[in-house]
Amino acid sequence: MLIELKRILKAGILNFYRQGNLSFATILVLVITISLITFLFISHKILNFTISEIKNRADISVYFHQDCPETEIFKIKEKLAEFEGVQEIEYVSKEEALANFIERHKKDKVIMDSLAELGFNPFLASLNIKAPEMSLYERVTEFLSGDEFSNLIEKIDYQKRKPIIERVFAITTFVDKVGMIVSGVLISVSVLLAFNTIKLTIFSQREEISIMKLVGASNWFVRGPFLVQGAICGLLAFLLSFLIVWTTFYFLNSKISIFFPSFTIFHFFQANFQNIILIQLISALFLGIVPSFIAIRRYLEV
């Protein structure tokens, strides 16, 4: 058994070297396919991050009367926190709202003079609420619009911001669906290309396979070298594709940071390093071995 295994390994390595041009073409196709799968995985993660960032900018604010006690506001905040799916509830006091306004307009003398003439803080305390679904904003607004809070709440800006929020959620949902469809199509095409390339490699040796079968070689002894050859191509393609992906994002890191300041590609690689390695390695072995296993079956019957 051990001797037969050594012979299979040796034959697989010899096949790989002997078919230099076809082996190179197979590795090239596998590199393209594995790199594409990896880029699509990373792009999908970046797309999800972008969608999340856009959705985080879509929020509603609840403003309270000037004389509303903070204790009542915090009670409402606790009740809102019980809503399943609400991501974040931020309390902004009157003083914070005034400080934020002054910070934004401190260089505008007219606005600063007008604010000074008022002689009091005109801003209201508020709760900024963020949720991942449009329906949650509607539920929160409906809950806060009840008589129970009418003497505490000055206004809710949901109706004013509703068209913008609806547009944000519609665009992000559409982009996510289109991204999934495009990814599926590209992966399918690239996998089929890899399968056909390996089938062509085996087709070029169909006469040798027939001769081996005629002299009594077992199916596994005939199939083994091709599986070894496919594994070698897959592993080399894995190493090259990882190098290509890493190099590409290394040079794109600064450009990506311009569009997504809070997104760092190196942090992403660190957080997803094992996933990226597994995706590339599994894809490489699958595309190198499985097509060989399937393609050679038709030549095993003589």
C-alpha positions in Angstrom: 0.0 0.0 0.0 2.8 2.4 0.9 4.8 1.5 -2.2 1.7 2.2 -4.4 1.1 5.5 -2.6 4.7 6.6 -3.3 4.3 5.6 -7.0 1.1 7.6 -7.2 2.8 10.7 -5.7 5.8 10.3 -7.9 3.5 9.9 -11.0 1.5 13.0 -10.0 4.6 15.1 -9.6 6.0 13.9 -13.0 2.7 14.6 -14.7 2.8 18.1 -13.3 6.3 18.8 -14.6 5.8 17.0 -17.9 2.7 19.0 -18.8 4.4 22.3 -18.2 2.2 24.5 -20.3 -1.1 22.9 -19.3 0.0 22.9 -15.6 0.8 26.6 -15.9 -2.5 27.3 -17.6 -4.4 25.4 -14.8 -2.6 27.3 -12.1 -3.3 30.6 -13.8 -7.0 29.8 -14.1 -7.1 28.6 -10.4 -5.3 31.8 -9.3 -7.8 34.0 -11.1 -10.7 31.9 -9.7 -9.5 31.8 -6.1 -8.5 35.5 -6.1 -11.9 36.4 -7.5 -13.7 34.4 -4.8 -11.5 36.1 -2.1 -12.0 39.6 -3.6 -15.8 39.0 -3.6 -15.7 37.8 0.0 -13.7 40.9 1.1 -15.8 43.2 -1.1 -19.0 41.7 0.4 -17.6 42.5 3.9 -16.7 46.0 2.9 -20.1 46.4 1.3 -21.8 45.3 4.5 -19.6 47.7 6.5 -20.6 50.5 4.1 -24.3 49.6 4.4 -24.0 49.5 8.1 -22.3 52.9 8.2 -25.0 54.5 6.0 -27.8 53.0 8.1 -26.1 54.3 11.2 -26.5 57.8 9.8 -30.3 57.2 9.5 -31.8 58.0 12.9 -34.7 59.8 14.5 -34.6 62.3 17.4 -37.1 62.8 20.1 -37.1 66.3 21.6 -38.4 67.0 25.1 -40.1 70.1 26.6 -37.8 72.7 28.3 -39.1 71.8 31.7 -39.0 68.0 31.3 -37.0 66.4 34.1 -34.0 64.3 33.2 -35.3 61.5 35.3 -38.4 61.2 33.1 -36.2 61.2 29.9 -34.1 58.4 31.3 -37.3 56.4 32.1 -38.3 56.7 28.5 -34.9 55.7 27.4 -35.1 52.5 29.5 -38.5 51.7 27.9 -37.1 52.2 24.4 -34.1 50.0 25.2 -36.6 47.2 25.7 -37.6 47.3 22.0 -36.0 44.3 20.3 -33.7 45.5 17.5 -33.0 49.0 18.7 -29.3 49.5 18.2 -28.5 52.7 20.1 -30.2 55.4 22.1 -28.1 58.4 22.8 -29.1 61.1 25.3 -28.2 64.7 24.4 -28.8 67.2 27.1 -29.6 70.9 26.5 -26.1 71.9 27.5 -24.6 69.3 25.1 -26.8 70.5 22.3 -25.8 74.1 22.9 -22.1 73.2 23.1 -22.3 71.2 19.8 -24.0 74.1 18.1 -21.4 76.6 19.3 -18.6 74.3 18.1 -20.1 74.0 14.6 -20.8 77.8 14.3 -18.1 79.4 16.4 -16.6 81.1 13.3 -20.0 82.6 12.3 -20.1 85.9 14.1 -23.7 86.7 13.1 -25.0 83.4 14.6 -22.9 83.8 17.7 -24.2 87.3 18.3 -27.8 86.2 17.8 -27.3 83.4 20.3 -25.8 85.8 22.8 -28.7 88.2 22.5 -31.2 85.5 23.4 -29.8 85.3 26.9 -30.9 81.7 27.4 -30.3 78.2 26.0 -33.0 77.6 23.3 -32.0 74.0 22.7 -34.0 71.0 23.9 -32.8 67.8 25.4 -33.2 64.9 23.1 -32.8 61.1 22.5 -31.3 60.0 19.2 -32.5 56.5 18.3 -30.9 54.2 15.7 -32.4 51.0 14.4 -31.6 48.5 11.6 -35.1 48.3 10.2 -37.6 50.9 9.0 -40.5 49.2 10.8 -38.7 49.8 14.2 -38.7 53.5 13.7 -42.4 53.4 13.0 -43.1 51.3 16.1 -41.0 53.7 18.3 -42.7 56.7 16.9 -46.1 55.2 17.5 -45.2 54.3 21.0 -43.9 57.8 21.8 -46.9 59.5 20.2 -49.2 58.1 22.9 -51.0 60.2 25.5 -48.6 58.9 28.2 -45.8 61.1 26.9 -47.7 64.1 25.4 -46.8 66.3 28.3 -43.1 65.4 28.1 -42.3 65.3 24.4 -42.1 68.4 22.3 -41.7 66.7 18.9 -40.5 63.6 17.0 -38.7 64.3 13.7 -39.6 60.9 12.2 -42.2 62.2 9.7 -39.7 64.9 8.6 -36.9 62.4 8.1 -39.0 59.5 6.9 -38.5 60.1 3.1 -34.7 60.2 3.7 -34.7 57.1 5.9 -36.9 55.2 3.4 -34.5 56.1 0.6 -31.4 55.0 2.6 -32.9 51.6 3.4 -34.2 51.1 -0.2 -30.8 51.9 -1.7 -28.8 49.7 0.8 -31.2 46.8 0.3 -31.0 47.1 -3.5 -27.1 47.3 -3.4 -26.9 44.3 -1.1 -29.1 42.1 -3.4 -27.3 43.2 -6.6 -24.0 42.5 -4.9 -25.1 39.0 -4.0 -26.4 38.2 -7.6 -23.2 39.6 -9.3 -21.0 37.6 -6.8 -22.9 34.4 -7.5 -22.7 34.8 -11.3 -18.9 35.6 -11.3 -18.1 32.7 -8.9 -20.2 30.3 -11.1 -18.4 31.4 -14.3 -15.0 31.2 -12.8 -15.6 27.8 -11.2 -16.8 26.4 -14.6 -13.7 27.8 -16.3 -11.5 26.1 -13.7 -13.4 22.8 -14.2 -13.1 22.9 -18.0 -9.3 23.8 -17.8 -8.6 20.7 -15.7 -10.8 18.5 -17.9 -8.7 19.7 -20.9 -5.5 18.6 -19.0 -6.9 15.1 -18.4 -8.3 14.9 -21.9 -4.7 15.4 -23.3 -3.7 12.2 -21.5 -6.7 10.0 -22.4 -4.5 7.5 -24.4 -2.1 7.0 -21.5 -5.1 6.3 -19.2 -6.5 3.8 -21.6 -3.1 2.0 -21.9 -2.8 1.9 -18.0 -6.3 0.3 -17.8 -5.5 -2.3 -20.5 -2.4 -3.5 -18.6 -4.5 -4.0 -15.5 -4.0 -0.8 -13.4 -6.6 -0.2 -10.8 -9.0 2.7 -11.0 -7.3 4.4 -7.9 -3.8 3.9 -9.4 -4.9 5.6 -12.6 -6.9 8.3 -10.8 -4.3 9.0 -8.0 -1.7 10.9 -10.1 -4.3 13.2 -11.5 -5.6 14.0 -8.0 -2.0 14.7 -6.8 -1.4 16.9 -9.9 -4.7 18.8 -9.1 -3.7 19.2 -5.5 -0.2 20.6 -6.5 -1.9 23.0 -8.9 -4.4 24.0 -6.2 -1.7 24.6 -3.5 0.5 26.7 -5.8 -2.5 28.7 -6.9 -3.5 29.2 -3.2 0.0 30.6 -2.4 0.0 32.9 -5.4 -3.6 34.1 -4.9 -2.9 34.9 -1.3 0.1 36.9 -2.3 -1.9 38.8 -5.0 -4.8 39.6 -2.6 -2.5 40.7 0.2 -0.3 42.9 -2.2 -3.4 44.4 -3.8 -5.0 45.5 -0.6 -1.7 46.7 0.8 -1.5 49.2 -2.0 -5.2 50.0 -1.9 -5.2 50.5 1.9 -4.6 54.3 1.8 -7.2 54.8 -1.0 -9.8 52.7 0.9 -9.2 54.8 4.0 -10.1 58.0 2.1 -13.6 56.7 1.5 -14.0 54.7 4.7 -11.9 56.5 7.4 -13.1 54.1 10.1 -12.3 51.0 8.0 -8.7 49.8 8.0 -7.8 46.9 5.7 -5.1 45.6 8.0 -7.5 45.4 10.9 -9.9 43.6 8.6 -7.2 41.1 7.6 -6.3 40.5 11.2 -9.9 39.9 12.2 -10.6 37.7 9.1 -7.2 36.1 8.5 -8.3 32.6 9.3 -11.5 33.0 7.2 -9.5 34.3 4.2 -7.0 31.4 4.5 -9.7 28.8 4.8 -11.7 30.2 1.9 -8.6 30.3 -0.4 -7.3 26.9 0.8 -10.6 25.1 0.5 -11.3 26.7 -2.8 -7.9 25.7 -4.1 -8.1 22.1 -3.1 -11.7 21.8 -4.2 -11.0 23.3 -7.7 -7.8 21.3 -8.0 -9.0 17.9 -6.9 -12.8 17.6 -7.5 -12.7 18.4 -11.2 -9.9 15.9 -11.7 -11.9 13.3 -9.9 -15.0 13.9 -12.0 -13.3 14.4 -15.3 -11.2 11.1 -15.2 -14.3 8.9 -14.5 -15.2 8.8 -18.2 -11.8 7.3 -19.1 -11.7 4.6 -16.4 -13.9 2.2 -18.4 -12.1 0.5 -21.3 
